[in-house]
Amino acid sequence: MGKIAVLIPCYNEALTIEKVVKDYHEALPEADIYVYDNNSKDGTDEIARAAGAIVRYEYRQGKGNVIRSMFRDIDADCYLMIDGDDTYPAENAREMCDLVLNKGVDMVIGDRLSSTYFTENKRPFHNIGNKSVRFLINKIFKSEVKDIMTGYRAFSKLFVKNFPVLSKGFEIETEMTIHALDKNFLLQEVPVQYRDRPEGSVSKLNTVSDGMKVLMTIFRLFSEYQPLKFFSLWGLLSLLVGGGFFVPVLVEYIQTGYVDRFPTLFACIGMFIVAALLFVCGIILHVVAKKHRMLFELMLNRKDY
């Protein structure tokens, strides 16, 4: 049996944290349960400590900052990450950890969207956001992940110690998924039940601002992980716009032998030059990204896990 660490990032979860700690201690009695308090003002830390959790603190606000500290500080063979709001029942904890410890899976994704999420979740814009993000990621990275943004995951030590956490907030789950897809880590999804927060528990998510952060994260990671595709799309757009304005100028020249709209012609030439530069940038950055993947694989081979 490998060492299991249950990771619970928390911010003002006094209403639910005791139940969460006790439920996962019952499901995984051999595991160490860590609660990282992120500047809670409602006594979450004391309640978690009394329930039997190992309590630590992260003073930089944001879930991404908490996950960064957890991954750096804690050594285990399997890491189970959950939220402290009691939305994920503990019934699947053993199965998810076994997949990491016994089957060599690098990331087990607790798939809410295939079970009860859309009936339990009372925030329709969150439902739309989850579907939109899933569609974008699967199209861009040619994958079939069913739940991109779930906070219920299990990780191998190999993944945790080689995942560069760049996001500061709730976009961290999207970053995890994209990193795993790009670096060819072994993923497996497990359908899990989801229940909405109990009455009196308030979500920390802001539908608009956090949704925009997630979309910007996808945009940024698309350019970093798939630069040829990213810059080619912008180059093609520039080429089409330039071509659309150039056609009338060309037709006029064929018919009359003269070009009267020189500003339009110069603008078209500028768009063609921009398109060419974008294509070249995409090719160069594609080579750089491929080289980075090669170095990453070599680094993994040299690590002793």
N, C-alpha and C positions, 0 to 999 in steps of 0.2 A: 504494500500500500504506500503510495506517495503522499507527501505532505500537501494538504489542501488549505488554502487561505480563502476565506469568504470576505469580499471587499464591499463595503457599504458606504458610499459617499453620502453625506447628510448635510442638509441645511434646513433648520427649523422643522424637524420631523418628530417632535415630542409625542404627538398623538399615536404614532404607529411604530416607532423604533423598537420599543420593548417587545412587541409581538413578533416583529421581523427577526430580531436577534434570537428569540426563543424558538421560533419555528425552524430556523436554519440550524440552530444548535441541535434540535431534535432530529432533523433530517440528516445532518452530518456531524455526529457527536465527536468525531476525531479531528474536526477542522478547527483552525484558529479563526475567530470572527473579528474582523477589524472594522471599526467605525471611525471614519475620518470626518471630524466635525469642521464645517466650513463657515465659521463665524455665526453659529446659531445663537439666538437670543432667548430661546424658550426652554433651555435646560436639556436639550437633546443629548448632550455628552454625558451628563450625570445619569440620566435614565438608561442609556446604553451601557454604561459602566456597571450599573446595578444589575442589569440583565445578564451580565457575563461577558460583554464584549471588551476587546482591547481597544481603547479609545486613543486616537491621536488627532492632531490638529493641522489644518492647512489654512493659513491666513490670507492667501491670495484668493479672491473670490472667483468662483467658476468651477464647474464640474471637471473641465479639462485640466485645470490646475490640480485638483484633488487626485485625479487618476494618475497624473504625472508623478506626484509624490508617492502614491501607493505602489506604482510599478517600480520606482527606484528603491524604495525602502524595504519592501517585503520580499523574502525569498521563500519560494514554495515550488512544488512540482505541478500543481494545478491551481489556477486562480478562478474563483467564481465571483463575478461582479453582478450585484443586484442594486436596486434602488431601495431607499429606506421608507417608501410610502405605502408598503404592503399591497402593491398592485400585482406582484408576482408570487403566486403560491409556491411553496417549497417542494411540491411533489416531484418535480423534475430535476431537483438538484443532484441527486445521486446518479441519475442517468447521464446528465451532462458532464459530471466529473469523471465518470467511468469512460466516456468516449475520449477524454483527454488522456487519462492515465493508462488505459488498456488498449485503445485503438489508434493512438498517435495523432488524434485530431488537434490542430493548432488553435482553432477557434470554433466553439460550438455556439450557435446563434439561437436564442430562445425566440422562436417565431410566434409573435402574438397575432399577426394579421391573418393567419390561417385558422385561428380559433375564435376567440370571443371579443377581440379588440373593437370591432366596428359596432357591436351591440352594447358593449359595456362603456366605451368611451363616449362621453356626452358632449364633446367639443367637435363639431362637424369640420371646422377648418383644420384641425389636427388630422382628421381622417383623410382629407384631401391632400394635405401636405405629405403624409406618409406614402400615399399612392404616387404622388408626383415625384418624390425623391426616389422611390423604388424604380419607377419607369426610367428616369434619367440615368441612374447608375447602371441599371441593367443594359440600357441601350449603349451607353458610352463604353462600358467595360465588357460587353458581350457576356453577361453573367445571368444567373437566374435566382438571385437571392430574393427571398420572399419578404424579409423584414430587415430593412437597412438600419433603422434608428432605434431598435430595441435596446433597453438598458440591461437586459438579462443575458449574460454571456459567460462562457467558460473559456479559459485560455491555457495554453501550454507555457512553460517557462521560456521556451525558445521564442515564442511570439512576444511575450511581455518584455523580455530583456532586449529585444531588437525592434521595438516599436517607438519611433521618434514622435512623442506627443507635441504637437504644435498648436492645436486648438486650445482655447482657454475655457470655453463654455460647453453648451449642450450639443454643439456640432461634433463633439469628440467621437460619438458612435459612427457617424458617417465617415470620418477620417479612418477609424479602425477598419471598417469594411473595405474601403478603397485600398488601403495599404495591404490588407490581406489578399485581395484580388490581384493587385499588381505584382506582389512578391510571391505569388503562387503558393501561399500557405494552404494547408488542408482545412477546408471549411465543411461543416455539417450543420444542418438546421434541425431543431427539435420543436415541434408544435407545443406551445405552452399556453395554459389558461391565463387570461388577463381579467382583472377586476378593477373597476374604477376606484378612485380614492374614497375612503370612508367619509362620511359627513363631518365637516369641520376641518378636514385636511385640504390645504390649498396648494395647487400646482405652482411651481416656480417658473414654468415656461411662459413666455410671452409669444403668442401665436405669430405676430407680425415681425417683431425684431429678431427673435430666435429663428424663425423661418427664413428670414433674409440672410442671417449668418450661415445657415445650412446651405442655402443656394450659392452664396459666395464661396463657401468652402468647396462645394462641388466644382464651381467654375475654376477656382485656383488649382485644385488637385487634377482637374482635367488637363489644364495647361502644363502641369508639372509631370504627370505620369503618361499622358498621351499627347505630347507636343506636336507630332506630325499631323495627327488627326485634327487637333485644335487649330493650329495655324493654317492648315490646308482649308478648313471650313471658312475662316475669315478671309483667306486669300481668294477662295472661290467666290465669296460674296463681293469682294472688291472687284474681281474680274467681271462678274455679271453686271454690276452697277456701271462700271466703265464701259463695258460692251453695249449696254442698253443705250447710253448716251452717244456712243460712237457710231452706231448704225445709221442714224439720220444724217450725220455729217458725211459718212461714206457714201450713202445714197445720193446726197446732194452733189458730191464731188463727181460721181459717176455720170450723173445727168448733165451737169453744167461745166465740169472741168475746173470749178472754183470752190474754195472753202471760205465761206463768209463768217462762220462761227468759230473763230480761233480760240476764244476763251473756253468754249466747250471742248474743243480738240485738245487743248493743253490740260484741261481737267481730266479728260479720258486717259491721256498719256500718264498723268500722275497716278491715276487709279491702277493702271497696268503695272507701273513701277512698284507701287505699294503691294500689289498682288504677288509680283515676283519676289519681293523682299520677304513677304510672309511665308511663301513656299520654301525659300532658302533657309529662313529661320527655323521652320518646322523640321527640315531635314537635319540641320546641325544639332538642334536640341534633341531630336530623336536619337541621334548617335550618342549624345551625352547621357540621355536617360537609359539607353541600352547598356552603356558602359557602367553606369551606376548599378544597374541590376546585376551585372556580372561581378562587380566588386562586392555587392551585398551577399551574393551567393558564396563567394570565396570566404568572406568574413564568417558566415554561418558555418562553413565547413571547418574553420579553424577554431571555433568555439567548442569548449568542452561542457556539454550539458548532460 
